[in-house]
Amino acid sequence: MSPATQLIDELRGRVAASSARPDVVAVAPGLAARIRFRCESESFDVVLANERADVQSSKNPASIEISASPSAWLAALATLPEPGFQSFTAWQIKNPAFTVSGDAITIAQSRAFLEVLVENFRPPTIGRKATSQRSMEAITGRYRHVTYASGQSIAVYTESAGMGRPVLCLHTAGADSRQYHGLMTDTELLTQWQLLAFDMPFHGRSLPPPDWSGARYSLDQTGYRDLCVAFIEQIVGTPVVLIGCSMGAAIAMVLAADRPDLVQGLIALEAPVRPRGRRNPYLTHVAVHGGLQASAYVRGLMSPLSPLEHRTAAAFIYSQGAPGVYEGDLMFYSDEFDGEEVANRIDGQRVPSYFLTGRYDYSATIEDAQRLSSLIPGAKMIEMPELGHFPMTEAPERFRTYLLPVLNAISEKVG
């Protein structure tokens, strides 16, 4: 039996078992597609129709084909795949060992199914035994009015927990402050730090401005920075340590550069250099389910080592975003933000700066974090080998082992 035949038989078995799971077909409502898996001359298809997914022989034309060599498929089927082999979107976007071809609309419509299908090739990761005490009751939520320099006032939903030096947590594109509940429920952390987070307007529990006409939402660097400045000055009332992830890391860098008087420390999680090309026509498209599409991208960016319950929660948050909000955030994050330009303006002696990046993040990479930290005097870069793009959400127990020493180091430096 040839290596290709052996691999295609193993792959067929994994696909058949995964596609029979209710959580896999649940993310493919109304989907009609024939998806071909190929290894050299060997192939088989998964046919989706009438809320079912059936493994069949490759007789009819396929709408999507996923092709790779025996060694690449072997790596993808490993119990612990290497970065780049862990998810369908990683295969498609970042892994040259895979070729994904077919109708672009059908690929977008099928992304959620393919992500969950691949995720279930492997046994679910069990959460780490808790080393910390947690309490959801520690979090207090309320609406606070923030007034922009223009005079416009808007209510933003704000959460806080703990006491001590304030830490402002900035969420990722298309998400909300729930991403930080893994930190905000950590009772040990809360004895020394006051954690605050808010849902940006249009996100989570914060509504659009009262005068919003329904026009296309878009975010720009100046408006985003000014919102954060107003929140720190008017709600917190004192300089803060900033923790931002992805887009939140980008604006945290901007604040450290433009308003160092408001920033006691910078902790940039999954910070990019210049994340061009993240927007695509299918993020907001009438033929593609926006919630399924956004949550599928999230699934693909996380580590297979992160507990399934936390990965599911991270994807669920994204599934609830309003139409066009994720794409509108990317107008700042992907189209406008330039990490090198901003990093060159940060005074690392005044603002202690730390860049923490997960190895499974193919979006904002280890190399990005190394480059950015090299531009800031005294900045430190920390690699997190077991984590992906949403460390505080996907694996809070593991992430705290990286975060606590950084917070302590900032506390010692600023006094």
C-alpha positions in Angstrom: 0.0 0.0 0.0 1.4 3.4 -1.0 1.9 6.2 1.5 -0.8 8.2 -0.2 -3.2 5.3 0.0 -2.4 4.8 3.7 -2.9 8.5 4.5 -6.1 8.9 2.5 -7.6 5.9 4.4 -6.6 7.4 7.7 -7.9 10.8 6.6 -11.2 9.4 5.4 -11.7 7.7 8.8 -11.1 11.0 10.6 -13.3 13.0 8.3 -16.1 10.4 8.5 -16.0 10.3 12.3 -15.8 14.1 12.6 -18.6 14.9 10.1 -21.0 12.6 11.9 -20.8 14.8 15.1 -23.7 17.0 15.8 -21.5 20.1 16.6 -19.9 19.8 13.1 -23.1 19.7 11.0 -24.6 22.4 13.3 -22.4 25.0 11.8 -23.4 24.2 8.2 -27.2 25.0 8.1 -28.4 25.1 4.5 -24.9 24.4 3.1 -24.7 22.5 -0.2 -21.2 21.6 -1.2 -18.9 18.8 -2.3 -15.5 19.1 -0.6 -12.7 16.9 -2.0 -9.7 15.8 0.1 -6.8 14.8 -2.1 -3.4 13.1 -1.4 -1.5 12.7 -4.6 -3.7 10.6 -6.9 -6.0 9.4 -4.1 -9.1 11.3 -3.0 -12.6 11.2 -1.5 -15.4 13.7 -1.0 -17.6 15.0 1.8 -21.0 15.9 0.4 -23.1 18.4 2.4 -26.8 18.5 1.7 -30.0 18.7 3.7 -28.2 19.2 7.0 -26.1 16.0 6.5 -22.5 15.4 5.7 -21.7 12.1 3.9 -18.3 10.7 2.8 -18.4 9.5 -0.8 -16.1 8.5 -3.6 -14.8 11.3 -5.9 -17.1 10.9 -8.9 -18.7 14.2 -9.5 -17.0 17.7 -9.8 -16.1 19.2 -6.5 -16.9 22.7 -5.4 -13.8 22.8 -3.1 -10.6 20.7 -3.2 -8.0 20.5 -0.4 -4.8 18.9 -1.5 -1.5 18.0 0.3 1.3 15.5 0.3 1.4 12.5 2.5 3.8 14.2 4.9 1.6 17.3 5.2 -1.5 15.2 5.9 0.4 13.2 8.5 1.4 16.4 10.2 -2.2 17.7 10.2 -3.4 14.4 11.7 -0.9 14.4 14.5 -2.3 14.5 18.1 -0.4 17.7 18.6 0.1 19.4 15.2 2.8 21.9 14.7 1.8 25.6 14.1 0.4 25.9 10.6 -1.1 22.4 10.6 -3.7 22.9 13.3 -6.7 24.3 11.4 -8.3 24.6 8.0 -7.7 28.4 7.8 -4.1 28.0 8.8 -3.7 25.5 5.9 -5.4 27.9 3.5 -3.8 31.2 4.5 -0.3 30.4 5.8 0.7 26.8 5.0 2.3 26.3 1.5 2.1 22.5 2.0 -1.7 22.8 1.3 -3.6 23.9 -1.7 -7.2 25.0 -1.3 -9.0 25.7 -4.5 -12.6 26.2 -5.5 -15.4 28.8 -5.6 -14.6 31.6 -3.2 -18.2 32.0 -2.0 -18.5 28.3 -1.3 -15.2 28.3 0.6 -16.5 31.2 2.7 -19.8 29.5 3.3 -18.0 26.2 4.2 -15.3 27.7 6.5 -17.2 27.2 9.8 -17.9 23.5 8.8 -14.3 22.9 7.8 -12.9 24.5 10.9 -15.0 22.4 13.3 -14.4 19.3 11.1 -10.6 19.7 11.4 -10.8 20.6 15.1 -12.5 17.3 15.7 -9.7 15.3 14.0 -8.1 15.2 17.5 -9.4 14.4 20.9 -10.6 17.5 22.8 -8.0 19.1 25.1 -8.9 19.0 28.7 -8.5 22.1 30.7 -5.5 22.5 33.1 -6.1 21.8 36.7 -6.9 25.2 38.2 -4.1 26.8 40.1 -6.2 29.8 40.9 -9.4 30.6 42.6 -12.0 32.2 40.3 -15.3 34.0 40.9 -17.6 35.5 38.3 -19.2 37.5 41.2 -16.0 39.5 41.4 -17.0 41.3 38.1 -19.2 44.4 38.3 -20.8 45.8 35.1 -22.5 49.1 34.4 -22.9 51.7 31.7 -20.6 54.8 31.9 -20.9 57.9 29.8 -17.8 59.0 27.9 -17.6 62.4 26.3 -15.4 62.9 23.2 -13.4 66.1 22.6 -16.1 67.0 20.1 -18.6 67.1 22.9 -20.5 63.9 21.8 -21.4 61.7 24.8 -21.9 57.9 24.5 -22.6 55.2 27.0 -20.2 52.3 27.0 -20.7 49.1 28.9 -17.9 48.9 31.4 -16.7 46.0 33.7 -14.4 46.2 36.6 -13.0 43.8 39.2 -10.4 43.9 42.0 -8.5 46.7 43.7 -5.2 48.3 43.4 -3.3 49.7 40.4 -5.7 50.0 37.4 -5.2 47.8 34.4 -7.3 48.6 31.3 -8.0 45.6 29.1 -8.7 46.3 25.4 -10.6 43.7 23.4 -9.9 42.4 19.9 -11.6 43.4 16.6 -15.3 42.4 16.5 -15.4 41.2 20.1 -16.0 42.7 23.6 -14.8 42.7 27.2 -16.0 39.2 27.9 -12.6 38.1 26.4 -11.0 39.2 29.7 -13.2 37.3 32.1 -10.5 34.7 32.6 -8.4 37.5 34.2 -11.2 39.4 35.8 -12.4 36.4 37.8 -8.9 35.5 39.0 -9.2 36.3 42.8 -5.4 36.3 43.4 -4.8 38.8 40.6 -7.6 41.0 41.9 -6.0 41.5 45.3 -3.3 43.7 43.8 -4.8 45.0 40.5 -8.1 46.7 39.5 -9.0 45.3 36.1 -11.2 47.4 33.8 -12.6 46.7 30.4 -15.2 48.2 28.2 -17.2 47.2 25.1 -16.4 49.7 22.3 -19.5 51.4 20.7 -21.2 48.9 18.3 -19.6 46.0 20.2 -21.1 43.6 22.8 -23.4 45.5 25.1 -22.5 49.0 23.9 -24.9 50.3 21.4 -24.1 52.6 18.4 -24.1 56.4 19.1 -27.7 57.7 19.2 -27.3 59.7 16.0 -26.0 56.7 14.0 -27.8 56.6 10.7 -27.3 53.0 9.9 -24.4 53.8 7.5 -21.5 51.4 7.2 -19.4 51.2 10.4 -15.7 51.9 10.2 -13.0 52.5 12.8 -10.0 54.8 12.5 -7.0 55.2 14.6 -7.7 58.8 15.8 -11.3 58.1 16.9 -10.3 54.9 18.6 -7.4 56.5 20.4 -9.6 59.4 21.5 -12.2 57.1 22.9 -9.5 55.3 25.0 -8.1 58.6 26.2 -11.5 59.9 27.2 -12.2 56.6 29.1 -8.9 56.8 31.0 -9.3 60.5 31.9 -13.0 60.5 32.7 -13.7 57.0 34.1 -10.4 55.7 35.5 -9.0 59.1 36.5 -5.4 58.0 36.7 -2.7 56.5 34.4 -3.2 52.8 33.7 -1.3 49.7 32.7 -2.6 48.7 29.3 -3.3 45.1 28.2 -4.5 44.9 24.6 -4.8 41.9 22.3 -4.5 42.0 18.5 -6.4 45.2 17.6 -6.4 46.1 21.3 -2.6 45.7 21.3 -2.4 48.0 18.3 -4.3 50.8 19.9 -2.4 50.2 23.2 0.8 50.9 21.3 -0.7 54.1 19.9 -1.7 55.3 23.3 1.8 54.5 24.7 3.3 56.6 21.8 0.8 59.5 21.8 -0.2 59.7 25.4 2.6 58.2 27.6 1.3 60.4 30.5 -1.7 58.1 30.7 0.2 54.8 30.4 2.2 53.2 33.3 3.0 50.0 31.3 2.3 48.4 28.0 1.4 44.7 27.6 0.8 43.9 23.9 -0.7 40.5 23.2 -0.5 39.2 19.7 0.7 42.6 18.3 1.2 42.8 14.5 3.8 44.8 12.5 1.6 45.7 9.5 -1.4 43.3 9.3 -2.5 44.1 5.7 -5.0 42.0 3.8 -7.2 40.9 6.7 -10.3 42.3 5.2 -12.0 40.3 2.4 -15.3 40.5 0.6 -16.9 37.7 2.5 -16.7 39.1 6.0 -19.9 41.1 5.3 -21.7 39.5 2.4 -25.3 38.6 2.0 -24.5 35.1 0.8 -22.3 34.3 3.9 -23.3 34.0 7.5 -21.3 36.7 9.3 -21.4 35.1 12.7 -20.3 31.7 11.5 -17.6 33.3 9.3 -16.1 35.4 12.1 -16.2 32.6 14.7 -14.5 30.2 12.2 -11.6 32.6 11.8 -11.3 32.6 15.6 -11.2 28.8 15.8 -8.5 28.7 13.3 -6.2 31.1 15.2 -6.2 29.3 18.5 -3.9 26.6 19.8 -5.0 22.9 19.8 -3.6 22.8 23.3 -6.1 25.3 24.6 -9.1 23.7 26.5 -12.1 23.1 24.2 -14.5 24.9 26.6 -12.5 28.1 26.4 -11.9 27.9 22.6 -15.7 27.4 22.2 -16.4 30.5 24.3 -13.9 32.6 22.3 -15.6 31.6 19.1 -19.1 32.1 20.6 -18.2 35.8 21.5 -17.4 36.4 17.8 -20.5 34.7 16.6 -22.6 37.4 18.3 -21.0 40.5 16.6 -23.3 42.8 14.6 -23.1 42.8 10.8 -20.2 44.7 9.5 -18.5 45.5 12.9 -15.6 43.0 12.5 -14.9 44.3 9.0 -15.2 47.9 10.2 -12.6 47.3 12.9 -10.3 45.9 10.3 -10.3 49.2 8.5 -8.2 50.4 11.4 -6.3 47.3 12.3 -5.6 45.9 8.8 -5.7 48.9 6.5 -4.4 51.8 8.7 -2.2 50.6 11.6 1.6 50.5 11.1 3.3 48.9 14.0 6.8 49.9 13.0 5.8 53.6 12.8 4.1 53.5 16.2 6.8 51.5 17.9 9.5 53.9 16.8 7.6 56.6 18.8 7.3 54.7 22.1 9.7 55.7 24.8 10.4 52.4 26.4 12.3 54.0 29.3 9.1 55.9 30.3 6.6 53.2 29.4 7.8 49.6 30.3 6.8 47.6 27.3 6.2 43.8 26.9 5.2 41.8 23.8 3.6 38.4 24.5 2.8 36.2 21.5 1.5 32.7 21.1 3.3 30.3 18.8 0.1 29.1 17.1 -0.8 32.6 16.0 -0.3 32.8 12.3 -1.9 36.2 12.2 0.4 38.3 14.5 3.5 36.2 14.6 6.5 35.6 16.9 8.6 37.5 14.2 6.2 40.4 14.4 6.6 40.7 18.2 10.4 40.4 17.9 10.5 43.2 15.4 8.3 45.5 17.4 10.1 44.9 20.7 13.4 45.6 19.0 12.3 49.1 18.1 11.5 50.1 21.7 14.3 50.7 24.1 14.2 48.2 27.0 11.1 46.3 25.6 10.9 42.6 26.1 9.4 39.9 23.9 8.0 36.7 25.4 7.0 33.7 23.3 4.1 31.5 24.6 4.7 28.2 22.8 1.3 26.6 23.9 -1.0 29.5 23.0 -2.7 31.1 20.0 -4.1 34.5 19.1 -6.5 34.8 22.1 -4.4 33.8 25.1 -6.4 35.4 27.8 -9.6 33.8 26.5 -8.5 30.4 25.1 -6.3 29.3 28.1 -6.6 31.7 31.1 -4.9 29.3 33.5 -1.8 28.9 31.2 -1.8 32.6 30.2 -1.6 33.8 33.9 1.8 32.1 34.2 3.1 34.5 31.6 1.2 37.5 32.7 1.8 37.6 36.5 5.6 38.0 36.2 5.1 40.9 33.7 2.6 42.7 35.9 5.0 42.3 38.9 7.9 43.6 36.8 5.9 46.7 35.7 4.9 47.3 39.4 8.5 47.3 40.4 9.5 49.7 37.7 6.8 52.3 38.2 6.9 52.1 42.0 
